Amino acid sequence: MRFSAIVPALLSAGVALGEVITVQVGGNNSLTYSPPSVNATVGDTIMFEFMAKNHTVTQSTFADPCSLMTLANGSTGVDSGFMPVAANSTSFPTFSFTIQNASAPLWFYCKQTGHCAKGMVFAINPTAAKSFSAFQAAAEMTGSGSNSSSMGGSGSSSGSGSTGAGAGAGGGAASTASGTAGSASSTTVASGAGAVRVGGAAFVLSIVGLVAGLL
């Protein structure tokens, strides 16, 4: 079958099979990512599970923690989009991406009004020179942040996000992802070919590497 040829094709392209690291977003109605930072290697998948209210996972920079990373050409970083979750939900949307360049830290925040300024930020591979605590402290000094959306949730939690094309240590990125309560959804951001897994089905699309290490 044609599908059976996908996995060896991906492996031959050098896509590593790594660990799935789960991060809860807004667990216990808190303004947190739990854990707030992780160490990941190439091939690891970071899976965000949205637990309550209406949050995002949005890429920023160490220098500007509460603003969507935007490059000179207008392209932007990873953004899950808003993921509203009703208070009585028993299933939760997810958003995932796979690490393709682990040479530098990656920085994220929630762009819901005021959340970043309350310390709702997340880091992948922070360093001693650029630590999570320093990133969070900088976020808390920004005020309400630069992005906002209504807090209104709905009975069917769903959302979408996209990465723009960019330039940096990891090259550019161009991909999309969506989440619906009860079904896992993910984006693999890779160099060359990547696999996207949504609700248990795998698909292949042509994308280029996740922006990494930008100040």
Secondary structure, 3 states (H helix, E strand, C coil): CCHHHHHHHHHHCCCCCCCEEEEEECHHHCCCEECCEECCCCCCEEEEEECCEEECCEEECCCCCCCCCECCCCCECCECCCEEECCCCCCCCEEEEECCCCCCCEEEECCCCCCHHHCCEEEECCCCCCCHHHHHHHHHCCCCCCCCCCCCCCCCCEEEEEECCCCCCCCCCCEEEEEECCECECCCCCCEEEEEEECCEEEEEEECCCCCCCC
